[in-house]
Amino acid sequence: MAARYDVIIRGARVIDGSGAPAFEADVATKGDRVEAVGAPEGDADFEIDAQGLALAPGFIDVHTHDDFAAVLHPDMGFKLEGGVTTCVVGNCGMGAAPHREASLLARAFHPNQTLPEWDGYAGYLDRLNLHPASVNIAALVGHGTIRLAGMGGNAKREPSSAELQSMKDLLGEGLHAGAVGLSTGLIYEPGRYAQTDEIVELAAEMRDARAVYATHMRDEGAHLVDSVAEAIEIGERAGVPVQISHHKASGRANWGKVADSLALIEKARDRGVDVSADQYPYTAGSTILSAILRNDGLRAGEGGIGSLSGDDVVIASTASHPEWEGRSIADFAEEWGLEAQEAGDRVLAQEPLASVVIHSMSEDDVLRVMAHETTMIGSDGIPTLEGRPHPRLYGSFARVLGHYARDAGVFPLEQAVHRMTGMSATKFGLADRGFVREGHFADLVVFDPNTIADVGTYEDPHHAPRGIHQVFVNGAHAVGDGVHTGARSGRPLRRSTPRAPSPID
């Protein structure tokens, strides 16, 4: 008797996530899994003609801040319609628990919204299980969040032994619940007050689990290489894998330094350290305005976090001054007759949760980092949907596949897909995901490699990419002909034990 499948995608050019050459095949699914790859015999309830199109694993966004967005905006259209089927949340030290501290940090991304509650990472992941989002969610424990919880309001110092133990307990709760690692944000409050030894001691708690240490480093500007060295030292001393977040050199005076930071990564890998990085494919970044000002990023004559000018920093979102969105700090400085740092301080006094887009990187550096074998893709998008978020929130993966792989020829399409699927799933221990293989979860995206492109701009970011035709999440049809079907079949993903082999194993 011929087999009966739920879905057969026929005639696609399969890019399986491994980096191997593409091949033409039919792919059949049943339930939440890929049932057959090749020439499955039988029929299906639903068939898709994918002649001329590519079929890949659903994209894994390894660097997101969608912790609360997955609950507040569970359709997650800004990711799903771009082919993303899994988001790793909790980056830059900003985690989903403990809730009181997490909500304090999340207010910058979700101004004027009531934030729902949960108890610990177990409660957060359980909530996503009961109230699914349209994409899968894997969580990192945020160092800044547990530091704030463990040390209370006085976190501008080293922790006592009791406070450090409290942080370890909170990390342990997250790991027990299934968190995939620990993240730091070493330019943000309160993470920037943490010394290297503190982070090593916490990261060492993950050694047996082989969970990942992911870091927004102390400095991506003048002290980029020192910051990479510290990240590697933490992983090496703690005995855990390292993920360097949004690898870049920020500020014109620092352009070109990625050659040295990449060399440092290569040397560490040569001696067996599992260290890799992620990148968003743009020359502008985005963060909260307070992080720039607290690090003297706009102060004349200072190194800051990248020696930025007022023209470089543009308001993306505010709680109560939408008319400010799209204006640069230089605009305010000229209007108010102030230096850039002082103008920024005045904006911050009225809008303490303002987020900004920062034009600070070199295209040559973006290309160099992207081409390197250690780099995977993460959007780092801020999901403040009411303002003008960086277009990377919507278009990062399409931009890599279209602009950089197809048009600029940075790497073959198969390698581009690998950087956003199989490589990512392997690093973060996401079992049975990231590859188009029989028995793996049916997280799949069908796209047109000839037309795929990011569409959103800094002025008008709220646009899904072009060229994404179909998306499946755990076997459910989530995007059909480029339109969200309303399916919410995402799941909380818990760290697999033991962790899958690393890219250097």
C-alpha positions in Angstrom: 0.0 0.0 0.0 1.3 3.4 -1.0 2.2 5.8 1.9 -0.1 8.6 2.8 1.6 11.9 3.8 0.3 15.1 5.2 2.3 17.3 2.7 4.5 16.6 -0.3 6.7 19.5 -1.6 7.5 18.4 -5.2 10.4 19.2 -7.4 12.3 21.6 -5.1 16.0 22.3 -5.1 16.7 21.0 -1.6 19.4 22.9 0.3 19.6 20.6 3.3 21.4 22.9 5.9 24.7 20.9 5.9 26.5 23.1 3.4 26.5 20.2 0.8 25.5 20.9 -2.8 21.8 21.3 -3.4 19.9 18.5 -5.1 16.4 18.1 -6.6 14.0 16.0 -4.6 10.5 15.7 -3.3 10.1 16.2 0.5 7.2 14.6 2.4 6.0 15.3 5.9 3.8 13.5 8.3 2.8 15.0 11.6 5.6 17.2 12.9 8.4 15.4 11.1 10.0 15.0 7.7 9.0 11.6 6.6 10.8 11.2 3.3 13.4 13.0 1.1 13.9 11.9 -2.5 11.1 10.3 -4.5 8.4 9.3 -1.9 5.8 7.0 -3.2 2.3 7.8 -2.3 0.1 10.9 -2.1 -0.7 13.6 0.4 -3.5 15.7 1.7 -1.7 18.8 0.5 0.9 19.1 -2.3 3.0 22.0 -3.3 4.7 22.4 -6.7 8.1 23.9 -5.9 9.7 23.6 -9.4 12.2 26.4 -9.7 12.2 27.1 -6.0 14.6 26.2 -3.1 13.6 24.3 -0.1 15.6 24.7 3.1 15.3 24.1 6.8 13.5 26.9 8.6 15.9 29.7 9.5 17.2 29.8 13.1 17.7 33.4 14.4 20.4 32.9 17.0 20.4 36.5 18.3 17.0 37.9 19.1 15.3 40.0 21.8 11.9 38.4 21.3 11.4 37.0 24.8 8.3 39.1 25.5 7.4 39.6 21.9 6.7 35.9 21.6 4.0 36.4 24.2 2.8 39.9 23.3 2.8 39.3 19.5 2.5 35.5 19.2 1.9 35.6 15.5 5.6 36.7 15.2 4.9 37.7 11.6 8.0 39.9 11.5 10.1 36.8 11.8 7.9 34.0 10.3 7.2 35.8 7.1 11.0 36.1 6.6 11.4 32.3 6.8 12.5 32.2 10.5 11.0 29.2 12.4 13.2 29.4 15.6 14.3 32.3 17.7 17.0 32.1 20.4 15.9 34.7 23.0 17.6 36.1 26.1 20.6 37.7 24.4 22.8 40.5 25.6 22.2 39.6 29.3 18.5 40.4 29.0 16.6 37.2 29.9 12.9 36.3 30.5 13.3 35.5 34.2 13.1 36.3 37.1 10.0 38.1 35.8 10.2 41.3 37.9 13.8 42.1 36.8 13.1 40.8 33.2 10.1 43.1 32.8 12.2 46.1 34.0 14.7 45.5 31.2 12.0 44.6 28.6 10.1 47.9 29.1 12.7 49.5 26.7 11.5 47.1 23.9 7.8 47.2 24.7 6.9 50.7 26.0 3.3 51.3 27.2 2.5 47.6 27.1 1.4 45.4 30.1 3.8 42.6 30.4 2.3 39.2 31.4 3.9 37.3 34.3 5.4 33.8 34.8 7.5 32.1 37.4 11.1 31.5 36.3 12.3 29.9 33.1 10.2 26.9 33.8 7.1 29.2 33.9 8.2 31.0 30.8 8.7 27.9 28.7 5.5 26.3 30.1 3.6 29.4 29.1 4.9 29.1 25.5 3.8 25.5 25.5 0.3 26.4 26.6 0.0 29.5 24.5 2.2 28.8 21.4 3.8 31.4 19.3 4.1 30.9 15.5 7.8 30.1 15.9 9.9 28.0 18.2 11.6 29.6 21.1 14.9 28.6 22.7 16.0 30.7 25.7 19.3 31.9 27.1 19.5 32.9 30.7 20.3 36.6 30.9 23.3 37.5 33.2 22.1 41.1 33.6 18.7 39.9 34.7 19.9 37.4 37.3 22.5 39.9 38.5 19.8 42.4 39.1 17.8 39.8 40.9 20.7 38.5 43.0 22.1 41.9 44.0 19.0 44.0 44.1 19.3 47.7 43.5 23.0 47.9 44.4 24.6 46.1 41.5 27.4 48.6 40.7 30.0 46.5 42.5 31.2 42.9 42.8 28.7 40.5 44.3 29.1 39.0 47.7 29.5 35.2 47.9 25.9 34.9 48.9 24.8 37.1 46.0 26.9 35.1 43.6 25.3 31.9 44.9 21.9 33.4 44.4 22.9 34.1 40.7 24.1 30.5 40.4 20.8 29.3 41.7 18.8 31.4 39.2 21.1 30.1 36.4 20.6 26.6 37.6 16.8 27.0 37.5 17.0 28.2 33.9 19.3 25.3 32.9 17.1 22.8 34.6 14.1 24.2 32.7 16.0 23.7 29.5 17.7 27.0 28.7 20.4 26.7 26.1 23.0 28.8 27.8 24.0 32.1 29.5 24.3 35.5 27.8 26.0 38.6 29.0 25.6 42.3 27.9 28.8 43.9 29.2 27.9 47.4 28.1 24.5 47.4 29.7 23.3 47.9 33.3 24.1 46.0 35.5 26.3 43.6 33.5 29.0 46.2 32.8 30.0 46.1 36.4 30.8 42.4 36.3 34.4 41.3 36.4 35.8 38.5 34.4 36.1 36.1 37.3 32.4 36.5 38.2 31.4 35.5 34.7 33.8 32.6 34.6 32.4 31.2 37.9 28.8 31.5 36.6 29.7 30.0 33.2 31.4 27.1 34.8 28.0 26.0 36.2 27.2 25.0 32.6 30.2 22.8 32.0 28.5 19.5 32.4 25.6 20.6 30.3 27.9 22.1 27.6 25.4 25.0 27.3 26.7 28.0 25.4 28.2 31.3 26.8 26.9 34.0 24.4 28.3 37.6 24.9 27.7 41.1 23.9 31.3 42.0 24.7 32.5 45.0 26.7 33.7 47.0 23.7 33.1 46.6 20.0 35.2 49.7 19.2 38.6 50.7 20.4 39.0 47.6 22.6 37.4 45.1 20.3 40.3 42.7 20.3 40.7 42.8 24.1 37.0 42.1 24.4 37.2 39.1 22.1 40.1 37.9 24.2 38.1 38.2 27.4 35.2 36.2 25.8 37.5 33.4 24.8 39.2 33.4 28.2 35.8 33.0 29.9 34.9 30.1 27.7 38.3 28.5 28.1 38.5 28.8 31.8 34.9 27.8 32.3 35.1 24.9 29.8 32.1 25.9 27.8 31.4 26.9 24.1 31.5 30.6 23.3 29.3 32.6 21.0 30.3 36.2 20.2 27.3 38.3 19.6 26.9 40.5 16.5 30.7 40.5 15.6 31.7 43.9 14.3 34.0 46.9 14.7 32.0 50.0 15.7 33.1 53.5 14.9 35.1 54.8 11.9 38.3 54.9 13.9 38.0 51.1 14.5 37.2 49.9 11.0 39.5 47.1 9.9 40.0 45.7 13.4 37.8 42.7 12.6 40.9 41.3 10.8 42.6 41.0 14.2 39.5 39.8 16.1 39.0 37.1 13.5 42.6 36.0 13.8 42.2 35.7 17.6 39.2 33.5 17.1 41.1 31.3 14.6 44.0 30.9 17.1 41.6 29.9 19.9 39.9 27.3 17.6 43.3 25.9 16.7 43.9 25.0 20.3 40.4 23.5 20.7 38.2 26.3 22.0 34.7 26.1 20.6 34.2 29.7 19.7 32.0 31.1 16.9 30.1 34.3 16.3 26.9 35.7 14.8 26.3 38.8 12.6 23.4 40.9 11.2 24.0 41.9 7.6 23.9 45.7 7.8 26.3 48.5 8.5 24.0 50.0 11.1 23.2 48.6 14.5 20.5 49.3 17.1 20.3 49.5 20.8 18.9 51.6 23.6 20.1 55.2 23.7 21.1 54.9 27.4 23.7 52.3 26.6 25.4 54.8 24.2 25.4 57.7 26.6 26.5 55.7 29.7 29.5 54.6 27.7 30.3 58.1 26.5 29.6 57.1 22.9 28.8 60.7 21.8 31.3 62.6 24.0 33.8 64.5 21.9 37.3 63.3 22.2 36.3 60.1 24.0 36.6 56.5 22.7 33.3 55.5 24.1 31.7 52.5 22.5 32.7 53.4 19.0 33.5 57.1 18.7 30.1 58.0 17.3 28.9 61.3 15.9 25.5 62.8 16.5 24.7 62.1 12.8 25.3 58.4 13.4 22.6 58.0 16.0 18.9 58.1 14.9 15.9 57.7 17.2 14.0 54.5 16.4 11.3 54.4 19.0 10.0 56.4 22.0 7.2 56.0 24.5 5.6 59.4 24.0 7.4 61.4 21.3 6.7 59.6 18.0 7.5 62.8 16.2 11.2 62.3 17.3 11.4 58.9 15.5 13.7 59.2 12.4 15.6 62.2 13.7 19.3 62.1 14.5 20.9 63.3 17.7 22.7 65.8 15.6 19.3 67.3 14.7 18.5 67.8 18.4 22.0 69.2 19.1 21.6 71.8 16.4 18.1 72.7 17.5 19.0 73.0 21.1 22.5 74.5 20.7 24.2 71.6 22.6 27.0 69.2 22.1 25.9 65.7 20.9 26.3 64.0 24.2 24.4 66.7 26.0 21.6 66.6 23.4 21.4 62.9 23.9 21.2 63.3 27.6 18.3 65.7 27.2 16.5 63.3 24.9 17.1 60.5 27.4 15.7 62.6 30.3 12.4 62.8 28.5 12.5 59.3 26.9 14.5 57.0 29.2 13.5 53.9 27.1 14.3 55.4 23.7 15.9 53.0 21.2 18.1 54.1 18.4 19.7 53.0 15.1 23.4 53.5 14.9 25.3 54.0 11.6 28.7 52.8 12.7 30.2 50.0 10.6 32.2 49.5 7.4 30.8 47.4 4.6 34.2 45.9 4.1 34.1 44.7 7.7 30.6 43.3 7.3 31.9 41.3 4.2 35.0 40.1 6.0 33.1 38.8 9.1 30.3 37.3 7.0 32.8 35.3 4.8 34.5 33.9 7.8 33.7 30.2 8.6 32.9 31.0 12.2 30.0 33.4 11.5 26.3 32.4 11.6 23.3 34.8 11.2 21.3 36.5 13.9 19.1 39.5 13.4 19.5 41.3 16.8 16.2 43.0 15.9 14.4 45.1 18.6 10.7 44.2 18.4 9.3 47.6 19.1 6.7 47.4 16.5 5.1 50.8 17.3 8.2 52.8 16.2 10.8 52.5 13.4 12.8 49.4 14.3 15.9 48.5 12.4 14.9 46.7 9.2 17.0 43.8 10.3 14.0 42.7 12.5 12.3 41.6 9.2 14.9 41.2 6.5 18.2 39.8 7.9 18.0 36.3 6.4 16.6 37.4 3.1 19.3 40.0 2.8 22.0 37.4 3.3 20.5 35.0 0.7 19.7 37.7 -1.8 22.1 40.6 -1.5 25.2 38.9 -0.1 25.0 35.3 -1.4 23.3 35.8 -4.8 24.3 39.3 -5.8 27.7 39.9 -4.0 28.8 36.3 -4.2 30.2 36.2 -0.6 29.5 32.5 -0.5 27.4 29.9 -2.3 23.7 29.7 -1.4 24.3 26.3 0.3 26.8 27.9 2.6 24.6 30.8 3.4 21.7 28.5 4.3 24.1 26.4 6.5 25.1 29.6 8.5 21.4 30.1 9.4 20.3 26.5 9.9 22.5 23.5 10.5 25.4 25.4 12.0 23.1 27.3 14.4 21.2 24.2 15.5 24.4 22.3 16.2 26.0 25.2 18.2 22.9 25.7 20.4 22.1 22.0 20.9 18.7 22.1 19.1 18.1 18.4 18.5 16.6 17.3 15.2 16.4 20.8 13.7 18.4 22.8 11.2 18.6 20.1 8.5 16.2 18.7 5.9 16.5 15.0 6.9 14.1 12.2 7.4 13.1 12.1 11.1 13.9 15.7 11.7 11.2 18.2 12.6 9.4 19.7 9.6 10.6 23.3 10.0 10.9 24.2 6.3 11.0 27.2 4.1 10.4 27.4 0.4 11.8 30.4 -1.3 12.8 31.8 -4.7 16.6 32.1 -4.8 16.3 34.4 -7.9 14.0 37.0 -6.2 14.5 36.7 -2.5 15.4 40.2 -1.0 14.9 42.3 2.0 12.5 45.1 1.4 12.3 47.3 4.5 14.3 50.5 4.9 15.4 52.5 7.9 12.7 55.0 7.0 10.0 52.4 6.4 11.1 49.1 8.0 7.8 47.3 8.4 7.9 45.0 5.4 8.2 41.3 5.0 11.0 40.2 2.6 10.2 39.3 -1.0 10.6 35.7 -2.3 9.5 33.7 0.7 6.7 31.4 -0.6 5.9 28.8 2.0 6.9 28.2 5.7 6.2 25.1 7.8 6.7 25.0 11.6 6.6 21.6 13.2 4.8 20.3 10.2 2.1 23.0 10.2 1.6 25.3 7.2 2.4 28.7 8.7 3.0 30.8 5.6 1.3 30.1 2.3 2.1 32.1 -0.8 3.9 34.6 1.4 1.0 35.2 3.7 0.8 34.1 7.4 -1.9 31.4 7.7 -2.5 32.1 11.4 -1.0 28.9 12.5 0.7 29.0 15.9 2.6 25.7 16.0 5.8 26.9 17.5 7.2 25.2 20.6 9.6 26.0 23.5 12.8 24.2 22.7 14.8 22.9 25.6 18.5 22.1 25.4 19.3 18.6 24.2 21.4 16.5 26.5 24.2 15.7 25.6 24.7 18.8 23.4 25.1 18.1 19.7 28.7 18.1 18.5 30.2 21.6 17.9 31.3 23.0 14.6 34.9 22.2 15.5 34.3 18.7 16.9 
